[in-house]
Amino acid sequence: ILHHTSNLEKLFGYFDRSNITRPCSELISKVCISIFGNNVKQVSTYFKSKTNFLDKFIRHIHSDSTIELIRAIFNLEWKKGGEGIEQWIIQQKFIEKILSKLDAPESFQQEHEEIGTVLVKIMEGLSAQSALIKYLTSGEMVQYLLDKCQQGHSVLMGCLVILNGILVRFIDDIPEKKYRTRRTKVVGLIVAKLDYFIYLLTTKYKGYKIKFNCGERATLGFHRIQILQLFE
């Protein structure tokens, strides 16, 4: 397969389809990942020669097999011959393209909530030293997510999942001496939104209600739990 680029094109081309089936996507993802094993340099060179290559996977971002394949591509960075893959991913604006799904109408509530979970899943296993994690925890990206929080309830949910799943998880792993400035900036940006988060915590929420023997009680609300975790 590696000796003929056309074969690689056909293999990854499956994800160019508007609709994919679970059995086929799982099989093709496993074949692709097995190819990576002993051919890291060749595969990485192939990827880095492409532009907009990752767009095909974003179309099927809610598929577990697609997420598994994306993570395998990301992890090439840490194998001999795969250096530079993360910078290529950043240049492809992969993260921005996923986050652009938050621009969907407010009525796309499930889409907004799930996109945060998907992005966190993709980043699982990466260390705080990863270029992708550094990019996601940069002041500019944090500011972008915090600003997005004010664009609607479901968008807020997606952004909070990302902030808690990635930012809070990795911020404590940033070496104090080397990245003190970046850590301080990120914390400062979150604190700057404190009044808005207090407003969300104290405003009456028309959420689900649970029946008890003593009567109905409103739930705290998932967004409130996420906000509290952000400041934990």
C-alpha positions in Angstrom: 0.0 0.0 0.0 2.8 2.4 0.9 4.7 1.9 -2.3 1.7 3.2 -4.3 0.3 6.6 -3.2 -2.9 5.8 -5.1 -3.6 3.0 -2.7 -3.3 5.3 0.3 -5.6 7.7 -1.5 -8.2 5.0 -1.9 -7.9 3.8 1.7 -8.3 7.2 3.3 -10.7 8.3 0.6 -13.4 6.2 2.2 -13.8 9.1 4.7 -14.6 11.5 1.9 -18.0 10.0 1.6 -20.9 11.9 3.1 -22.1 8.7 4.9 -20.0 5.9 6.3 -21.1 2.6 7.9 -19.8 1.5 11.3 -18.4 -1.9 10.2 -16.5 -0.4 7.3 -15.2 2.6 9.2 -14.0 0.3 12.0 -12.2 -2.0 9.6 -10.6 0.7 7.6 -9.5 2.6 10.7 -7.8 -0.6 12.0 -6.1 -1.2 8.7 -4.8 2.4 8.7 -3.6 2.2 12.2 -1.8 -1.1 11.6 0.0 0.5 8.6 1.3 3.3 10.9 3.1 0.7 13.1 6.4 0.1 11.3 6.0 2.9 8.7 5.9 6.0 10.8 8.3 8.1 8.7 6.6 7.2 5.4 3.1 7.8 6.6 4.1 11.1 8.3 5.7 12.3 5.1 2.6 11.4 3.2 0.3 13.3 5.6 2.6 16.4 5.7 2.4 16.6 1.9 -1.4 17.1 2.1 -3.5 20.2 2.7 -7.0 20.0 4.2 -6.5 16.3 4.6 -8.1 16.1 8.0 -11.3 17.7 6.8 -12.6 14.2 5.7 -12.4 13.0 9.3 -14.2 16.0 10.7 -17.2 15.1 8.6 -17.5 11.9 10.7 -16.1 13.2 14.0 -18.9 11.5 16.1 -17.7 8.1 15.0 -15.6 6.3 17.6 -13.5 4.6 14.9 -12.8 8.0 13.3 -11.8 9.4 16.7 -9.5 6.4 17.2 -7.8 7.0 13.8 -7.4 10.7 14.5 -5.7 9.9 17.8 -3.4 7.5 16.1 -2.4 10.2 13.7 -1.7 12.7 16.5 0.4 10.1 18.4 2.8 9.8 15.4 4.5 12.9 16.8 5.9 10.8 19.6 7.4 8.1 17.5 10.7 8.2 15.6 10.1 9.6 12.2 6.8 11.3 13.1 8.2 14.5 14.4 6.4 17.6 13.1 2.9 16.0 12.8 1.5 18.2 15.5 2.7 21.4 13.9 1.2 20.1 10.6 -2.2 19.5 12.4 -2.1 23.0 13.8 -1.3 24.5 10.4 -4.3 22.6 9.0 -6.4 24.5 11.5 -7.9 21.2 12.6 -8.9 22.5 16.1 -10.5 25.7 14.6 -12.5 23.6 12.2 -13.9 21.4 14.9 -14.7 24.4 17.1 -16.4 26.1 14.1 -19.2 23.5 14.7 -20.1 25.7 17.7 -21.3 28.3 15.3 -24.2 26.2 14.3 -27.7 27.6 15.3 -28.6 27.4 19.0 -31.2 24.8 18.1 -28.4 22.4 17.4 -28.1 21.7 21.1 -26.8 18.1 20.9 -24.2 19.1 18.3 -22.8 21.8 20.6 -22.7 19.6 23.7 -21.2 16.6 21.9 -18.4 18.6 20.1 -16.8 19.4 23.4 -16.8 15.8 24.5 -15.4 14.7 21.1 -12.5 17.2 21.2 -11.6 16.1 24.8 -11.6 12.4 23.6 -9.3 13.2 20.8 -6.8 14.9 23.1 -6.8 12.1 25.6 -3.3 10.6 26.1 -1.4 13.8 25.1 0.9 15.4 27.6 1.1 19.0 28.8 4.2 19.3 26.6 2.2 18.5 23.4 2.2 21.4 20.9 -1.6 20.8 20.5 -2.2 21.1 24.2 -0.1 24.2 24.4 -2.1 25.6 21.5 -5.4 24.8 23.2 -4.3 26.2 26.5 -2.9 29.4 25.0 -4.4 32.7 26.1 -5.9 33.3 22.6 -7.8 30.0 22.5 -9.0 30.3 26.1 -10.3 33.8 25.4 -12.1 32.5 22.3 -13.8 29.7 24.3 -14.8 32.1 27.1 -16.2 34.6 24.6 -18.2 31.7 23.0 -19.7 30.9 26.3 -21.9 33.9 26.0 -23.5 33.0 22.7 -26.2 30.7 23.9 -26.9 27.9 26.5 -25.9 24.9 24.3 -22.7 26.6 23.1 -21.9 27.4 26.7 -22.2 23.7 27.5 -19.8 22.7 24.7 -17.2 25.3 25.7 -17.4 24.4 29.4 -16.8 20.7 28.6 -13.7 21.7 26.6 -12.4 24.1 29.2 -12.8 21.5 32.0 -11.7 18.5 29.9 -8.5 20.1 28.5 -7.6 23.4 30.2 -8.2 22.4 33.8 -6.7 18.9 33.2 -3.4 20.3 31.9 -3.0 23.7 33.5 -1.5 22.1 36.7 1.0 20.2 34.6 2.5 23.3 33.1 6.0 23.6 34.6 5.8 26.5 37.1 9.1 28.2 36.1 9.0 27.8 32.4 5.3 28.6 31.8 4.4 30.8 34.8 3.4 33.7 32.5 1.1 31.5 30.4 -0.5 29.9 33.4 -1.1 33.3 35.1 -2.6 34.7 31.9 -5.0 31.8 31.5 -6.2 32.0 35.1 -6.6 35.8 34.7 -8.8 35.4 31.7 -11.1 33.0 33.5 -11.3 35.2 36.6 -12.2 38.2 34.3 -15.4 36.3 33.4 -16.2 35.7 37.1 -19.2 38.1 37.1 -20.8 36.3 34.2 -20.3 32.8 35.7 -21.8 34.1 39.0 -24.8 35.3 37.1 -25.3 31.9 35.5 -25.0 30.2 38.9 -27.5 32.4 40.6 -30.0 32.9 37.8 -33.1 30.7 38.0 -32.7 27.7 35.7 -35.7 26.0 34.0 -34.1 22.6 33.9 -35.3 19.1 34.6 -37.2 18.3 37.8 -36.9 15.2 39.9 -39.9 13.8 41.9 -39.3 13.1 45.6 -41.8 12.0 48.2 -41.7 15.6 49.5 -42.4 17.0 46.0 -40.5 18.1 42.9 -37.1 19.5 43.0 -35.3 21.2 40.2 -31.9 19.8 39.2 -28.8 21.9 39.7 -28.1 22.0 35.9 -25.2 20.5 34.0 -23.8 23.9 33.1 -23.7 24.9 36.8 -21.8 21.7 37.6 -19.3 22.5 34.8 -18.8 26.1 36.1 -18.2 24.9 39.6 -15.6 22.4 38.3 -13.9 25.2 36.4 -13.2 27.0 39.6 -12.6 23.9 41.7 
